[in-house]
Amino acid sequence: MKRFVGLLSVAGAVLLAFAGAVVSTAEFTLGPAMIGGVLTTELLIKGLFAGAVVLGLWGVHLLVLEFLLRTASKRRAHDIRNVLRLVFGAAGIIALLGVLTDQ
């Protein structure tokens, strides 16, 4: 079941990234709308890419976790879960900061 959820979330991340790319390259005929001095299209693009990062990392986390826990004992499984949670959490924070700050 986790494999299906992981694959589905990775596919959702790909779709969100594609939507962000389409929105960033599309020419809008409406005038520029602003929210708090920031263009709404810029907020939409950053939101789509941030969603893609979160969904993608969560899906990859589930897939890697399922793969590594196949033959692990209970104690080893607990350690694997904690290490993966730390690694993917740190990678997620760095990736989100990169998306939100355009770096």
C-alpha positions as CSV (number, residue, x, y, z in Angstrom):
1,M,0.0,0.0,0.0
2,K,2.8,2.4,0.8
3,R,4.4,1.7,-2.6
4,F,1.1,2.9,-4.3
5,V,0.9,6.0,-2.2
6,G,4.6,6.8,-2.8
7,L,4.3,6.3,-6.5
8,L,1.1,8.4,-6.6
9,S,2.7,11.2,-4.6
10,V,5.7,11.2,-6.9
11,A,3.4,11.4,-9.9
12,G,1.5,14.3,-8.3
13,A,4.8,16.0,-7.7
14,V,5.7,15.7,-11.4
15,L,2.2,17.1,-12.3
16,L,2.7,20.0,-9.9
17,A,6.1,20.8,-11.3
18,F,4.8,20.6,-14.8
19,A,1.9,23.0,-13.9
20,G,4.5,25.4,-12.4
21,A,6.5,25.3,-15.5
22,V,3.5,25.9,-17.7
23,V,2.4,28.8,-15.5
24,S,5.8,30.3,-15.5
25,T,6.1,30.3,-19.3
26,A,2.5,31.2,-20.1
27,E,1.6,34.6,-21.3
28,F,-1.3,35.9,-19.3
29,T,-3.7,38.4,-20.9
30,L,-5.0,39.7,-17.6
31,G,-3.2,42.6,-16.0
32,P,-0.8,42.0,-13.2
33,A,-2.6,41.4,-9.9
34,M,-0.7,42.1,-6.7
35,I,-1.1,40.7,-3.2
36,G,1.0,42.6,-0.7
37,G,3.3,43.9,-3.3
38,V,4.0,40.5,-4.9
39,L,2.6,39.3,-8.2
40,T,0.0,36.6,-7.8
41,T,1.5,34.6,-10.6
42,E,4.8,34.5,-8.8
43,L,3.0,33.3,-5.6
44,L,1.2,30.6,-7.7
45,I,4.5,29.4,-9.3
46,K,6.3,29.2,-5.9
47,G,3.3,27.4,-4.4
48,L,3.2,24.9,-7.2
49,F,6.9,24.2,-7.0
50,A,6.8,24.0,-3.2
51,G,4.0,21.5,-3.4
52,A,6.0,19.5,-5.9
53,V,9.0,19.4,-3.6
54,V,6.9,18.3,-0.6
55,L,5.0,15.7,-2.5
56,G,8.0,14.4,-4.2
57,L,10.1,14.1,-1.1
58,W,7.3,12.4,0.8
59,G,6.8,9.9,-2.0
60,V,10.5,9.1,-2.3
61,H,10.6,8.8,1.5
62,L,7.8,6.2,1.4
63,L,9.4,4.2,-1.4
64,V,12.9,4.2,0.2
65,L,11.4,3.3,3.6
66,E,9.5,0.4,2.2
67,F,12.5,-0.9,0.3
68,L,14.8,-0.7,3.3
69,L,12.4,-2.2,5.8
70,R,11.7,-5.4,3.8
71,T,14.2,-7.5,5.8
72,A,15.0,-5.3,8.8
73,S,14.5,-6.4,12.4
74,K,12.2,-4.3,14.6
75,R,15.2,-2.4,16.2
76,R,16.9,-1.8,12.9
77,A,13.6,-0.7,11.3
78,H,13.2,1.9,14.1
79,D,16.7,3.2,13.4
80,I,16.1,3.3,9.7
81,R,12.9,5.3,10.1
82,N,14.6,7.9,12.3
83,V,17.6,8.3,10.0
84,L,15.4,8.6,6.9
85,R,13.1,11.1,8.7
86,L,16.1,13.2,9.6
87,V,17.7,13.0,6.1
88,F,14.5,13.7,4.2
89,G,13.5,16.5,6.6
90,A,16.8,18.3,6.1
91,A,16.6,17.8,2.4
92,G,13.0,19.1,2.4
93,I,13.9,22.2,4.3
94,I,16.8,23.0,2.0
95,A,14.7,22.4,-1.1
96,L,11.8,24.5,0.1
97,L,14.2,27.4,1.0
98,G,15.7,27.1,-2.5
99,V,12.3,27.2,-4.1
100,L,10.9,30.1,-2.0
101,T,14.1,32.2,-2.3
102,D,14.7,31.5,-6.0
103,Q,18.2,30.2,-5.4
